[in-house]
Amino acid sequence: MGEPLHEFLPELRRHHGIYVMRRTYEGTCAFLSGYELGSGHYFLKEFHSWLLFRKKGRPELFWPLLVLCEVYRDGSLPDIRYFTPEQDERMVAVLFDLLGEFFNAAGKPEAVGD
């Protein structure tokens, strides 16, 4: 089993391009889904619930879309397949920030060195 994401997140942030083939928001979300399955440390269901608690999106939305609701209005979410490099970079940063907040709220602070 791999290390829990809250411990690995600082490394992923620093060396994003090493772990994610395409440094896009879509690619990063896919990596996180795979990391959860491969590591056996399940966090995305709780992350989804935590995002819902922030009341910025509808409960039927998948967690990557709820992250988008932090920046875009729920009724006008862009299609992540057509993001510009700037949109990808911004949303990956938002995602990492939200994951950090989520783990801190859960009492699992990110490892030192973030």
Backbone torsions as a table, in degrees:
resi	resn	phi	psi	omega
1	MET	NA	142.6	177.1
2	GLY	-80.9	174.0	179.5
3	GLU	-74.9	153.7	178.3
4	PRO	-60.2	148.4	-176.3
5	LEU	-59.9	-35.3	-178.7
6	HIS	-62.2	-24.6	175.7
7	GLU	-85.4	-32.3	-176.7
8	PHE	-86.2	-19.8	-173.6
9	LEU	-55.2	-43.5	178.0
10	PRO	-60.1	-39.2	177.7
11	GLU	-65.1	-43.3	179.2
12	LEU	-62.2	-41.5	178.0
13	ARG	-61.7	-46.7	-176.9
14	ARG	-67.8	-37.6	-173.2
15	HIS	-123.7	45.6	-176.0
16	HIS	-51.0	-47.1	-176.7
17	GLY	-66.4	-19.8	178.0
18	ILE	-74.9	-36.5	-173.2
19	TYR	-95.1	-28.2	-176.5
20	VAL	-111.6	118.7	-174.4
21	MET	-57.0	-49.0	176.6
22	ARG	-113.3	116.1	-175.0
23	ARG	-74.6	57.4	179.7
24	THR	-111.2	167.5	175.3
25	TYR	-62.6	-45.6	179.6
26	GLU	-59.5	-45.5	179.4
27	GLY	-64.6	-37.0	179.7
28	THR	-69.1	-40.9	176.7
29	CYS	-63.2	-40.8	178.2
30	ALA	-64.0	-41.7	177.9
31	PHE	-59.1	-46.3	-178.6
32	LEU	-62.7	-38.9	176.5
33	SER	-63.2	-43.5	177.7
34	GLY	-67.2	-38.4	178.2
35	TYR	-61.0	-43.8	179.2
36	GLU	-59.0	-48.7	-178.9
37	LEU	-66.3	-43.2	-176.8
38	GLY	-71.4	-33.2	-176.6
39	SER	-85.1	-23.9	-175.7
40	GLY	78.4	6.2	177.2
41	HIS	-101.9	103.6	-173.0
42	TYR	-89.6	124.8	-176.4
43	PHE	-139.1	-17.4	-172.2
44	LEU	-70.4	-32.5	177.5
45	LYS	-64.6	-43.3	178.0
46	GLU	-68.4	-36.5	177.3
47	PHE	-62.7	-42.6	177.2
48	HIS	-58.7	-47.6	179.7
49	SER	-62.3	-40.6	179.2
50	TRP	-63.9	-41.5	177.7
51	LEU	-63.4	-40.3	178.3
52	LEU	-61.9	-37.1	179.7
53	PHE	-60.5	-25.4	-179.9
54	ARG	-76.4	-11.4	173.9
55	LYS	58.1	42.8	177.5
56	LYS	-112.9	1.8	179.9
57	GLY	-156.0	169.5	-178.7
58	ARG	-82.4	148.2	-176.0
59	PRO	-64.6	-22.5	-179.2
60	GLU	-79.8	-6.5	179.9
61	LEU	-77.0	142.3	175.5
62	PHE	-68.5	150.2	-173.9
63	TRP	-53.5	-38.7	178.3
64	PRO	-61.5	-32.0	177.6
65	LEU	-75.0	-33.3	175.4
66	LEU	-64.8	-35.2	175.2
67	VAL	-63.6	-41.5	177.5
68	LEU	-59.7	-34.1	-179.5
69	CYS	-64.0	-15.2	175.6
70	GLU	-70.6	-23.2	-176.1
71	VAL	-115.2	-39.1	-176.1
72	TYR	-109.5	153.0	175.7
73	ARG	-66.9	142.1	-177.5
74	ASP	-53.1	-39.7	-176.9
75	GLY	-78.4	-5.4	-177.3
76	SER	-137.3	47.6	-179.6
77	LEU	-70.8	133.0	178.5
78	PRO	-75.1	160.4	176.4
79	ASP	-83.3	116.1	-175.0
80	ILE	-64.0	-18.4	178.5
81	ARG	-68.2	-19.2	-176.2
82	TYR	-116.2	23.4	177.5
83	PHE	-64.7	145.9	170.0
84	THR	-77.2	163.6	175.7
85	PRO	-56.6	-34.7	179.0
86	GLU	-67.1	-41.9	177.6
87	GLN	-64.0	-42.6	177.7
88	ASP	-59.5	-47.7	-178.4
89	GLU	-61.2	-44.4	180.0
90	ARG	-62.8	-46.6	-175.8
91	MET	-71.1	-32.2	175.0
92	VAL	-64.7	-41.9	177.8
93	ALA	-62.9	-43.5	177.9
94	VAL	-61.4	-44.2	179.4
95	LEU	-59.7	-48.2	179.5
96	PHE	-62.2	-40.8	178.2
97	ASP	-62.6	-44.0	179.8
98	LEU	-64.9	-40.9	177.5
99	LEU	-62.3	-40.7	176.7
100	GLY	-61.2	-45.1	177.0
101	GLU	-61.5	-43.0	-179.8
102	PHE	-59.9	-49.0	-178.8
103	PHE	-67.1	-36.3	176.2
104	ASN	-64.4	-41.9	178.8
105	ALA	-64.9	-30.0	-179.7
106	ALA	-85.2	1.8	-179.8
107	GLY	78.9	22.5	178.6
108	LYS	-123.4	74.9	-177.6
109	PRO	-61.8	149.7	178.8
110	GLU	-63.7	153.3	178.9
111	ALA	-61.8	153.0	179.1
112	VAL	-62.4	143.5	178.5
113	GLY	110.9	9.2	178.6
114	ASP	-65.9	NA	NA
